[in-house]
Amino acid sequence: MIVDAMSCFVPLPDVFAAAQLTLARMDGYLGHFDRRAVDGKTAEEIEREALIAGRRSCPTREEFFAKLDEAQVDKAVIYNEMFETALGIGTTTNDAVAEYVTTDPSRLVGVGGVDPLRAESVADMARSVRELGMRGFVLAPFKHGLDPMDPKLQAVYANCQALDVPLLIHGGINWWRAAPYDVGHPRHIDAIAAAFPKLTIVVLHAGWPWMLEAVMVTWRHQNVFLDISAHRPRHFTIPGSGWEPLMQFGPRAIQDKIIFGSTWTLLGTSIRSLIDEIRALPLKSGVADKWLGLNAARAFRL
């Protein structure tokens, strides 16, 4: 079973455009992934071109399912984020995610967004789960300018715990120069997990570059998982890359806690290539299958 637990924003042209605009607005992000998109350009030019590029990059439904077929993906998470209050960019609604999931509910898994700065958005989490079928919520504290233990975020964590759905929270470095770089440090995940012991937490992007701490927190808390999206698995074995703790403990002590997500839109490669890179890692028998789907199936109760 292969589960792409962080495949992409719901693949609709306006949503992909908003996602690309978000990268452009957070100074440092778009340039990290593509220097050509920012070098020698004004902020206005960067944002205008980002909108165009986002729309162009959005696959049709047929193209999206072809990507999944090529990679032999059994389940794919499509998601939403909500940060309009902080960033001034509207993405989409959880209703739109739910509608897209209906195109193949046996294969697609919808994960919703929530704006912690809007009380009505936090209150709507229950409807998103019970009526729309959202299987979790995505959140990046740095995009909202909030400390991870801010009471507004704790309200989101409490709702996820009460609704018994996973919290998918940004972990590790963020590239936005206006935000503290260590908002995603694993010590914050440790605090959240301690305060909400029944909450399933998926740490997006694995917590790099603080991998030893990320491994420790994952090992320490039963309900914490590490998602490896936004990184090329082929880099995990490069000496000095910072991934050594993952390769030491990922196939052993926390082999049941590693989750594959492709975020193929960020990495500029195919889902299949990323899966092939995982299968090429020096993992003992059965571990790759856990990383590629079995662990995610448990976290999302698929």
Residue, then its C-alpha position, 0 to 999 in steps of 0.5 A: m500500500i502506498v499513501d502519499a500523505m502530503s500530495c498537494f493542495v486541492p488541484l484547482p487552478d485558482v488554488f495552485a495560483a494562491a499557493q504559489l503567490t503565498l511562496a512569493r509573498m513570504d520573502g525567501y521562500l520562492g527563491h529557495f525553490d527557484r532562484r529564476a523566479v525572483d532574481g532581478k525582479t520587483a516584488e510586484e513582478i514576482e507576485r504577478e508571475a507567481l499567480i500565472a505560474g501557479r495556474r499553469s502548473c495545476p494538473t487537470r483531474e485526468e493529469f493528476f490521477a495519471k500521476l498517481d497511477e504512474a506512481q502506483v499510489d493507493k491513497a493521496v492526501i489533498y489538502n487546504e491551508m487557511f492564512e488569509t487573515a495573516l497573509g492576505i491570500g485566500t486559498t479555498t474552502n474545506d468544502a472545495v476539498a470535500e467536493y474534489v474528493t468525491t471524484d474518487p473517494s476510495r483513493l483521495v483523502g481530504v485534509g482541511g485548513v483552519d485559520p486560528l486567527r478567526a474564531e468562526s474558522v476554528a468553530d467550523m472544524a467540527r463541521s469539516v470533519r463530521e459533514l465534509g469528511m476531513r481527515g485532519f487539519v494542516l497548520a503552519p504557525f509561522k504563517h500566522g505569526l504565532d508561537p506554537m503554544d499560543p492559546k489560539l493555536q491550542a484551541v485548534y489542537a484541542n479541537c483536533q484531539a476532541l474530533d480524533v483527527p491528526l494535526l499536520i503541523h509544519g516542522g523544521i526550518n522555514w525560509w520566510r525571512a520575516a519569521p523566526y527560523d526556529v518556530g518549527h523546532p521539535r521542542h515545540i512539538d514536544a510541548i504540544a504532544a505533552a499538553f495534548p497526549k491523545l492528539t495524533i501529530v504529523v510533523l511535516h517536513a520531518g523537523w530538518p535540520w534538527m533531526l536528532e531532536a525530531v527523532m527524539v520527540t517522535w520516539r518519546h511520544q506515542n502519537v507523533f509521526l515524522d513526514i518527510s515531504a519537501h525533501r529529496p530522499r536521495h539526500f538522506t544518505i549524503p554525509g553531513s546533510g543532517w539526515e544521519p539521525l533519520m537513517q540511524f533510527g528511522p529504520r529501527a526505533i521509529q520505523d513505525k513513525i515515518i510517513f511519506g509525502s511527496t509535495w511534488t509541486l515544490l520539488g519539481t519532480s514526479i511522485r514516482s521518482l520520489i518513491d523510487e528514491i525511498r526504495a533505493l535507500p539502505l532500509k532493511s526488509g519491510v521498512a520501505d513499505k512502512w514509510l511509503g504507506l503502512n504508517a500513514a494508513r495507521a495515522f489517518r486510520l485509512 
